[in-house]
Amino acid sequence: MPPVDRLFDAVPDIVFFIKDAAGRYMAVNDTLASRCGLADKELAIGLTAEDLFPSPLGGGFAAQDREILRTGHGIRDHLELHLYPGGRRGWCLTFKEPVMGKEGRRVGVCGISRDLHGPHDRQEDFAAMSKAIDRIHKHFDEPLRLPQLAELADMSVYQFDQRIRALFHVTAGQYLVKVRIDAACERLSHSDEAIAQIALSCGYSDQSAFSRQFKQAVGISPLAYRKKMRA
């Protein structure tokens, strides 16, 4: 079977990488190499994000990786700046997950970053949106209201919802549910927390409301999901 990085070589608007526990690149695609000014992607192997990317980008990526290795929790839909040819910076959506070794040890990080570009995309819009999306991902356990999130992004509720639809192909309300259900799935799979506690920690006021929305989104109850993931 060909190396997975070759699969992503054919997709120029996606950066792909695998790193070890020390943050050193073990595999990258051509896109990442070319954006860092490397003639060959093999030249990236053994280097770190801080070696390849200018400050503060490199340090930020490395800190992000360390947190994933520490907690075991990946990141999804993370809106962040990336480096583009010629030193230009642009926005992308990043997804990262820990790489698991023997006996369940976390031995590295893998991920992709997908470019965001379109005829009406503006850098300042993405910068404002990143604050609101970051608030959702860090505080999904709290009551979050669309008017407050839209205000954080310096947009009207309509503008905010339209931007969320363009980025994630769901409404703003559906995106918030997605983040909460993703977090619940992670806890159900990798912890022994009571379902009632998971409901509270994922922003639901009671277990019945959580179970109802979970089943609507996933197709099975939280308990059935836990059993399925541990089978």
Backbone bond lengths (Angstrom), bond angles and torsions (degrees), N, CA, C in turn:
res aa  C-N    CA-C-N  psi(-1)  N-CA   C-N-CA  omega(-1)  CA-C   N-CA-C  phi
1 M - - - 1.467 - - 1.530 108.61 -
2 P 1.335 119.08 132.83 1.463 120.67 -178.87 1.516 111.03 -67.18
3 P 1.357 118.01 152.06 1.462 121.21 178.00 1.526 110.81 -56.75
4 V 1.350 115.68 145.44 1.460 119.65 -175.49 1.521 111.83 -65.75
5 D 1.335 118.38 -27.72 1.461 119.80 -179.76 1.523 111.77 -62.46
6 R 1.352 117.33 -29.45 1.468 120.05 178.80 1.520 111.27 -66.32
7 L 1.319 116.86 -30.30 1.463 120.54 176.47 1.522 110.79 -60.79
8 F 1.349 116.40 -40.58 1.464 120.77 -177.92 1.526 112.92 -84.11
9 D 1.320 118.02 -10.87 1.473 119.98 176.02 1.527 111.17 -61.47
10 A 1.318 116.54 -27.72 1.466 120.71 -176.49 1.526 112.45 -86.44
11 V 1.346 117.83 2.48 1.464 120.92 -178.18 1.534 107.85 -119.65
12 P 1.327 118.17 93.62 1.463 120.88 -171.19 1.522 115.82 -69.98
13 D 1.331 118.32 -14.83 1.463 118.57 -179.63 1.528 112.46 -101.67
14 I 1.345 116.67 16.71 1.462 121.61 176.34 1.520 109.42 -127.91
15 V 1.331 115.86 128.73 1.460 122.58 172.53 1.522 107.62 -94.50
16 F 1.340 116.79 133.08 1.459 122.20 179.62 1.525 109.39 -125.69
17 F 1.339 116.75 144.04 1.463 119.62 179.60 1.527 111.32 -158.32
18 I 1.327 114.83 154.58 1.461 123.60 168.02 1.523 106.14 -131.72
19 K 1.347 116.96 132.47 1.463 121.95 179.49 1.517 109.60 -124.96
20 D 1.331 115.69 154.49 1.458 119.32 175.19 1.529 109.65 -85.84
21 A 1.326 117.12 -176.75 1.462 121.01 -175.46 1.526 112.78 -66.92
22 A 1.336 117.51 -19.07 1.460 121.55 177.34 1.529 112.20 -90.63
23 G 1.336 116.81 4.05 1.459 120.50 178.41 1.509 114.63 84.39
24 R 1.343 117.38 9.96 1.465 120.36 -179.66 1.523 110.62 -87.69
25 Y 1.318 116.25 135.80 1.462 120.66 -179.75 1.520 111.12 -65.89
26 M 1.329 115.03 130.36 1.465 121.29 175.72 1.523 110.80 -105.75
27 A 1.328 116.17 -25.46 1.470 121.94 177.27 1.519 108.41 -157.41
28 V 1.327 116.46 140.91 1.469 122.01 175.15 1.525 107.40 -143.25
29 N 1.329 116.80 164.96 1.460 118.91 173.73 1.527 110.30 -99.52
30 D 1.315 115.46 173.78 1.470 120.69 -176.99 1.526 111.91 -60.85
31 T 1.329 117.22 -33.37 1.465 120.59 -177.67 1.519 110.93 -61.60
32 L 1.335 117.08 -47.57 1.463 119.57 179.72 1.527 110.29 -61.34
33 A 1.319 116.71 -44.50 1.466 120.18 -178.39 1.526 111.69 -61.26
34 S 1.330 116.72 -46.92 1.467 119.71 -176.75 1.521 111.35 -65.72
35 R 1.330 117.36 -35.91 1.467 119.64 -179.79 1.521 112.18 -70.29
36 C 1.327 115.85 -21.89 1.460 119.97 177.56 1.531 111.80 -96.23
37 G 1.339 116.37 8.40 1.453 120.67 175.97 1.507 114.99 77.59
38 L 1.338 117.15 22.18 1.461 120.70 -179.70 1.524 110.27 -95.73
39 A 1.320 116.07 137.18 1.464 120.64 179.99 1.513 112.06 -73.85
40 D 1.322 116.84 -24.27 1.463 121.82 -177.71 1.524 108.25 -143.84
41 K 1.318 117.01 137.01 1.465 119.85 -177.35 1.518 112.59 -65.23
42 E 1.335 117.49 -22.75 1.465 119.90 178.57 1.532 111.32 -64.06
43 L 1.337 117.32 -21.80 1.461 120.76 179.21 1.526 112.04 -69.68
44 A 1.337 116.97 -17.75 1.468 120.43 179.22 1.519 112.46 -81.54
45 I 1.324 117.26 -20.46 1.462 121.14 -174.84 1.529 109.76 -64.06
46 G 1.337 115.32 129.23 1.455 121.44 -179.49 1.517 114.00 92.48
47 L 1.343 117.66 -13.63 1.458 120.98 176.82 1.524 110.11 -87.73
48 T 1.323 116.39 165.95 1.463 121.67 177.52 1.525 109.75 -110.04
49 A 1.319 116.16 170.36 1.466 120.62 177.21 1.517 110.74 -60.00
50 E 1.330 117.03 -35.54 1.461 120.14 179.45 1.532 111.90 -70.13
51 D 1.344 116.44 -25.36 1.471 120.20 174.69 1.526 110.99 -73.22
52 L 1.338 116.54 -36.48 1.460 120.89 -170.62 1.522 113.89 -92.00
53 F 1.338 116.97 -35.50 1.460 119.93 -173.03 1.528 110.81 -108.01
54 P 1.341 116.11 145.72 1.470 119.41 177.81 1.521 111.01 -68.47
55 S 1.318 115.96 158.83 1.457 121.68 174.84 1.526 108.82 -73.53
56 P 1.343 118.65 141.99 1.462 126.98 4.83 1.531 113.90 -93.93
57 L 1.344 118.22 6.76 1.460 120.06 -175.97 1.530 111.33 -59.79
58 G 1.339 116.66 -51.11 1.456 119.83 -176.50 1.511 113.18 -59.11
59 G 1.328 116.77 -45.23 1.456 120.85 179.33 1.514 112.28 -63.70
60 G 1.326 116.06 -36.95 1.467 120.00 178.45 1.514 112.18 -65.99
61 F 1.343 116.52 -42.55 1.466 119.99 178.44 1.534 110.86 -63.77
62 A 1.343 116.53 -40.93 1.463 120.61 -179.34 1.522 111.04 -65.38
63 A 1.324 117.29 -41.43 1.459 120.63 179.05 1.529 110.74 -64.62
64 Q 1.308 115.79 -37.80 1.465 121.38 177.29 1.532 110.24 -61.33
65 D 1.327 116.76 -44.29 1.466 121.48 179.23 1.524 111.66 -63.02
66 R 1.317 116.75 -42.62 1.473 120.50 -179.63 1.522 111.33 -62.62
67 E 1.308 116.49 -37.62 1.459 119.90 178.87 1.524 110.93 -67.16
68 I 1.318 117.27 -39.81 1.469 120.85 177.42 1.520 110.51 -63.31
69 L 1.334 116.90 -42.13 1.463 120.30 178.93 1.526 111.03 -67.75
70 R 1.308 117.21 -33.64 1.471 120.77 -178.96 1.531 111.30 -71.68
71 T 1.329 116.41 -43.85 1.462 120.13 -173.64 1.521 113.91 -95.54
72 G 1.337 116.40 -25.42 1.458 119.39 -173.92 1.504 113.81 81.63
73 H 1.335 116.69 2.77 1.461 120.91 -179.07 1.529 110.37 -98.81
74 G 1.327 116.74 124.62 1.451 120.88 176.85 1.516 111.55 -76.49
75 I 1.314 115.84 179.76 1.468 120.94 175.33 1.517 108.63 -125.04
76 R 1.312 115.92 147.75 1.457 121.79 179.22 1.517 109.14 -136.36
77 D 1.322 115.23 146.20 1.469 120.85 175.53 1.525 112.20 56.50
78 H 1.330 117.37 34.83 1.459 119.58 -179.13 1.524 108.99 -83.40
79 L 1.310 116.21 117.74 1.460 122.18 -178.02 1.521 108.53 -86.67
80 E 1.338 117.01 116.75 1.452 119.45 -175.61 1.522 111.19 -149.42
81 L 1.338 114.90 162.60 1.459 121.48 177.10 1.513 110.88 -78.18
82 H 1.321 115.67 145.41 1.465 121.41 176.07 1.521 108.91 -135.13
83 L 1.308 114.60 169.33 1.463 121.70 -179.84 1.523 109.87 -93.40
84 Y 1.324 115.81 137.15 1.455 122.15 179.17 1.529 109.48 -121.62
85 P 1.336 116.92 166.56 1.473 119.05 -178.86 1.525 112.22 -52.92
86 G 1.329 115.62 142.26 1.458 120.64 179.81 1.513 113.56 79.91
87 G 1.330 117.96 8.81 1.455 120.77 179.43 1.508 114.66 85.75
88 R 1.333 117.14 -0.80 1.464 119.85 178.82 1.525 110.13 -69.37
89 R 1.318 116.58 145.26 1.449 120.89 177.81 1.522 110.12 -108.58
90 G 1.318 116.40 142.12 1.455 120.92 -179.32 1.516 110.41 -146.53
91 W 1.312 115.90 172.26 1.452 120.94 -173.21 1.523 111.95 -97.58
92 C 1.324 115.30 147.08 1.452 121.31 178.56 1.526 109.62 -146.88
93 L 1.318 115.81 166.80 1.464 122.32 172.42 1.522 107.57 -105.06
94 T 1.324 116.35 125.10 1.457 121.77 -176.79 1.523 111.62 -110.17
95 F 1.322 114.76 140.28 1.460 123.43 176.26 1.529 106.70 -127.87
96 K 1.325 117.36 128.04 1.463 121.52 178.79 1.526 109.55 -136.35
97 E 1.340 115.17 145.65 1.455 121.30 176.66 1.530 108.99 -139.44
98 P 1.341 117.12 149.22 1.460 118.45 174.66 1.523 111.17 -69.79
99 V 1.316 116.28 146.94 1.457 121.80 173.63 1.530 107.48 -94.72
100 M 1.330 116.47 125.45 1.456 121.35 -175.26 1.522 110.64 -98.44
101 G 1.349 115.74 134.22 1.449 121.60 177.22 1.511 111.34 -104.74
102 K 1.302 116.00 -157.77 1.454 120.59 -179.98 1.524 110.65 -65.12
103 E 1.318 115.67 147.78 1.456 123.28 177.70 1.521 112.35 59.77
104 G 1.336 116.65 25.36 1.457 120.42 175.45 1.509 115.49 74.40
105 R 1.332 118.12 14.62 1.460 120.29 178.64 1.525 110.85 -76.29
106 R 1.335 115.55 144.79 1.456 120.75 176.54 1.528 108.29 -87.11
107 V 1.332 116.21 115.20 1.466 120.68 -172.07 1.529 113.28 -112.82
108 G 1.314 117.31 0.66 1.455 119.45 -179.99 1.509 111.70 174.42
109 V 1.320 114.68 -170.89 1.464 122.73 -178.97 1.523 108.70 -136.64
110 C 1.317 116.94 138.34 1.465 120.56 172.98 1.522 108.32 -126.82
111 G 1.315 115.90 156.96 1.457 117.00 -179.39 1.518 113.26 -175.19
112 I 1.316 113.13 173.08 1.463 122.00 173.74 1.520 108.76 -137.01
113 S 1.321 115.50 153.89 1.461 122.43 173.08 1.523 107.85 -130.30
114 R 1.313 116.19 123.46 1.470 121.74 -177.06 1.521 110.15 -104.99
115 D 1.340 116.09 126.96 1.462 121.00 -179.97 1.520 111.77 -61.47
116 L 1.320 115.15 146.18 1.456 121.34 171.69 1.516 107.59 -111.93
117 H 1.307 115.32 118.86 1.458 118.49 -179.86 1.526 109.02 -153.96
118 G 1.292 113.98 144.09 1.457 120.47 179.45 1.508 109.67 -170.92
119 P 1.318 118.27 167.92 1.473 120.70 -174.89 1.517 113.66 -64.60
120 H 1.351 117.40 -22.32 1.457 118.98 -176.33 1.526 112.26 -114.83
121 D 1.329 118.04 9.56 1.457 121.12 -179.77 1.523 110.48 -72.71
122 R 1.332 115.64 133.51 1.459 120.70 177.23 1.526 108.45 -125.88
123 Q 1.341 115.17 140.98 1.462 119.95 -177.78 1.523 111.76 -58.40
124 E 1.329 117.42 -40.76 1.463 119.57 -177.43 1.522 111.91 -66.92
125 D 1.348 117.04 -31.18 1.462 119.95 176.79 1.532 110.71 -65.22
126 F 1.329 116.37 -44.02 1.457 119.81 179.05 1.522 110.89 -65.05
127 A 1.329 117.19 -40.11 1.464 120.29 179.51 1.524 110.29 -60.89
128 A 1.314 117.10 -42.00 1.470 120.94 178.62 1.518 110.85 -68.83
129 M 1.335 117.28 -42.04 1.463 121.21 -179.80 1.517 111.67 -63.46
130 S 1.333 117.44 -34.83 1.463 120.09 -176.97 1.519 111.09 -61.36
131 K 1.330 117.58 -33.22 1.466 120.73 178.41 1.521 110.81 -65.48
132 A 1.319 116.01 -43.91 1.464 119.92 -178.75 1.522 111.35 -69.26
133 I 1.324 117.15 -41.91 1.468 120.51 -179.82 1.523 110.24 -67.26
134 D 1.326 116.48 -38.14 1.454 120.08 176.87 1.532 110.79 -63.12
135 R 1.326 116.66 -38.05 1.461 120.80 177.10 1.529 110.63 -62.16
136 I 1.322 116.93 -41.60 1.466 120.75 178.96 1.522 110.66 -61.95
137 H 1.330 116.57 -45.60 1.461 119.95 -175.94 1.527 112.77 -71.73
138 K 1.314 117.77 -30.00 1.462 120.40 -178.00 1.526 113.18 -91.88
139 H 1.329 117.18 -21.28 1.463 119.73 -173.95 1.531 112.43 -130.75
140 F 1.339 116.85 32.57 1.465 119.59 -179.62 1.523 112.19 -66.46
141 D 1.347 116.97 -14.36 1.457 120.88 178.30 1.531 112.22 -79.61
142 E 1.339 116.17 -6.99 1.458 121.12 -178.68 1.529 110.33 -103.94
143 P 1.333 117.12 160.46 1.469 118.98 173.45 1.533 109.56 -64.25
144 L 1.301 117.48 118.71 1.461 122.21 -179.52 1.527 108.36 -117.61
145 R 1.304 115.79 126.29 1.462 121.54 -178.71 1.526 109.62 -111.47
146 L 1.327 114.97 139.30 1.465 119.38 -177.33 1.527 113.05 -58.43
147 P 1.336 120.02 -40.58 1.473 118.05 178.82 1.531 113.12 -58.74
148 Q 1.349 116.95 -38.08 1.463 119.97 179.08 1.535 111.01 -69.54
149 L 1.329 116.48 -40.01 1.468 119.87 178.70 1.527 110.66 -66.46
150 A 1.332 115.82 -40.58 1.466 119.84 178.78 1.524 110.58 -64.37
151 E 1.327 116.11 -39.57 1.466 120.05 178.44 1.522 110.61 -63.93
152 L 1.340 116.50 -38.47 1.457 120.75 178.13 1.524 110.68 -62.06
153 A 1.342 116.50 -34.45 1.461 121.60 178.38 1.526 112.49 -86.52
154 D 1.340 116.14 2.00 1.471 121.89 -179.28 1.523 111.01 58.38
155 M 1.343 115.45 44.15 1.459 122.14 179.51 1.518 109.43 -135.36
156 S 1.322 115.66 163.52 1.457 119.70 169.30 1.527 108.03 -74.73
157 V 1.328 116.71 164.38 1.462 119.83 178.55 1.523 110.15 -59.60
158 Y 1.330 116.14 -39.48 1.472 120.00 179.01 1.532 110.81 -63.41
159 Q 1.332 117.17 -46.83 1.464 120.58 -179.92 1.524 111.06 -62.43
160 F 1.325 115.89 -41.47 1.460 120.56 179.93 1.523 110.81 -63.47
161 D 1.312 116.32 -44.47 1.464 120.20 179.36 1.521 110.90 -63.72
162 Q 1.314 117.30 -40.43 1.459 120.47 179.59 1.532 111.45 -65.59
163 R 1.327 116.74 -37.76 1.455 119.87 178.92 1.533 110.61 -68.56
164 I 1.317 117.48 -40.57 1.465 121.25 176.15 1.527 110.08 -61.43
165 R 1.331 116.35 -42.70 1.472 120.44 178.49 1.529 110.39 -60.41
166 A 1.334 116.78 -41.30 1.467 120.43 -178.34 1.529 111.16 -67.71
167 L 1.334 116.42 -36.44 1.461 120.48 -177.25 1.520 112.77 -78.91
168 F 1.341 116.23 -43.85 1.462 120.21 -168.49 1.525 114.40 -120.07
169 H 1.333 116.88 -2.78 1.464 122.12 176.57 1.532 112.78 63.93
170 V 1.316 117.07 27.45 1.463 123.66 172.43 1.519 107.69 -140.44
171 T 1.325 117.03 166.31 1.458 119.93 175.86 1.530 109.46 -72.64
172 A 1.325 115.90 167.34 1.464 119.98 178.44 1.527 110.61 -61.55
173 G 1.328 116.75 -41.75 1.456 120.40 178.18 1.518 112.15 -63.23
174 Q 1.318 116.96 -41.69 1.463 121.03 178.39 1.525 111.28 -66.27
175 Y 1.330 116.32 -34.29 1.457 119.13 179.02 1.527 111.01 -65.78
176 L 1.319 117.07 -41.30 1.457 121.04 177.53 1.526 110.50 -61.40
177 V 1.327 116.82 -42.87 1.472 120.50 176.63 1.526 110.07 -61.05
178 K 1.333 116.63 -43.22 1.471 121.00 179.68 1.521 111.39 -57.33
179 V 1.325 117.11 -46.42 1.467 120.86 -178.93 1.525 110.10 -62.51
180 R 1.327 117.13 -42.03 1.466 120.82 -179.29 1.529 111.40 -68.04
181 I 1.319 116.92 -40.97 1.470 119.85 179.88 1.525 110.54 -69.34
182 D 1.329 117.61 -38.57 1.470 120.62 175.66 1.526 110.52 -58.26
183 A 1.339 116.31 -44.23 1.465 120.44 179.80 1.525 110.55 -65.31
184 A 1.318 116.86 -39.58 1.465 120.77 178.67 1.524 110.83 -64.31
185 C 1.315 117.55 -42.17 1.469 121.35 178.50 1.523 110.74 -60.27
186 E 1.332 116.00 -40.90 1.461 120.47 178.78 1.532 110.53 -61.96
187 R 1.307 116.91 -44.54 1.469 120.76 -178.74 1.526 111.90 -70.02
188 L 1.316 116.54 -39.28 1.461 119.95 178.98 1.530 111.19 -64.14
189 S 1.323 116.08 -34.21 1.459 120.74 -177.25 1.518 113.06 -79.57
190 H 1.334 117.18 -34.15 1.461 119.66 -167.97 1.515 114.92 -122.98
191 S 1.324 118.08 12.51 1.464 119.66 176.74 1.520 109.56 -140.82
192 D 1.328 115.20 166.69 1.465 121.47 176.91 1.524 111.33 -105.90
193 E 1.327 116.03 18.07 1.461 120.12 178.52 1.532 110.83 -57.39
194 A 1.318 116.02 145.09 1.460 120.43 174.15 1.522 109.05 -64.23
195 I 1.314 116.48 146.37 1.459 120.87 -178.13 1.522 111.04 -60.65
196 A 1.330 116.82 -36.41 1.468 119.94 178.11 1.528 110.70 -61.76
197 Q 1.341 117.32 -38.48 1.458 121.01 179.47 1.523 110.65 -70.80
198 I 1.317 117.15 -38.61 1.462 120.47 177.04 1.521 110.04 -62.03
199 A 1.327 116.46 -40.48 1.460 120.61 178.20 1.524 110.54 -57.53
200 L 1.335 117.14 -47.01 1.464 121.07 -179.40 1.522 111.46 -66.22
201 S 1.342 116.65 -40.74 1.463 120.03 -177.21 1.519 112.33 -72.80
202 C 1.328 117.24 -12.51 1.467 121.11 178.35 1.526 112.61 -107.59
203 G 1.330 116.20 15.93 1.460 119.93 171.23 1.512 116.86 92.74
204 Y 1.340 117.36 12.80 1.464 120.60 179.94 1.528 110.23 -103.43
205 S 1.312 116.16 139.56 1.466 120.27 -175.51 1.517 112.69 -75.91
206 D 1.328 117.73 -23.40 1.462 119.96 178.09 1.525 109.98 -152.83
207 Q 1.318 115.24 162.38 1.461 121.20 -174.49 1.519 112.25 -67.31
208 S 1.324 118.00 -36.19 1.462 119.73 -177.14 1.531 111.27 -65.62
209 A 1.343 116.98 -40.83 1.467 120.07 177.91 1.523 110.35 -64.52
210 F 1.330 115.96 -40.71 1.459 120.80 178.08 1.527 110.70 -63.22
211 S 1.335 117.33 -48.81 1.461 121.28 -177.12 1.522 111.30 -62.01
212 R 1.326 115.67 -37.91 1.465 120.47 -179.62 1.529 110.40 -65.12
213 Q 1.331 117.05 -46.85 1.464 120.04 -178.16 1.528 111.17 -72.55
214 F 1.332 116.94 -34.21 1.459 120.33 177.69 1.527 110.47 -62.96
215 K 1.311 116.53 -46.73 1.466 119.86 -179.23 1.524 111.02 -65.22
216 Q 1.327 115.88 -36.46 1.466 119.31 178.39 1.530 110.63 -64.40
217 A 1.338 117.04 -36.82 1.464 120.79 -176.84 1.521 112.71 -83.61
218 V 1.334 116.93 -39.46 1.465 121.13 -171.81 1.523 112.24 -100.30
219 G 1.321 116.67 -27.71 1.460 119.78 178.64 1.514 114.06 102.26
220 I 1.338 117.96 -13.66 1.457 122.86 177.08 1.525 108.80 -137.15
221 S 1.315 116.90 165.78 1.462 121.19 -178.72 1.529 110.43 -73.11
222 P 1.352 117.72 160.74 1.470 119.68 176.58 1.522 112.84 -56.28
223 L 1.323 118.02 -41.09 1.461 120.52 179.78 1.524 111.13 -64.75
224 A 1.331 117.08 -43.45 1.463 120.96 178.63 1.529 110.19 -63.83
225 Y 1.322 116.78 -37.95 1.466 120.32 178.36 1.527 110.36 -63.46
226 R 1.336 116.61 -45.11 1.466 120.28 179.24 1.520 111.00 -59.32
227 K 1.318 116.79 -45.13 1.468 120.98 -179.32 1.527 110.35 -64.02
228 K 1.323 115.85 -40.58 1.479 120.47 -178.32 1.528 110.09 -65.30
229 M 1.331 117.22 -42.09 1.460 120.75 -176.59 1.527 111.85 -72.28
230 R 1.316 116.95 -21.82 1.460 120.10 -178.23 1.526 112.53 -100.50
231 A 1.309 116.38 -3.52 1.462 119.63 -179.78 1.524 110.21 -69.31
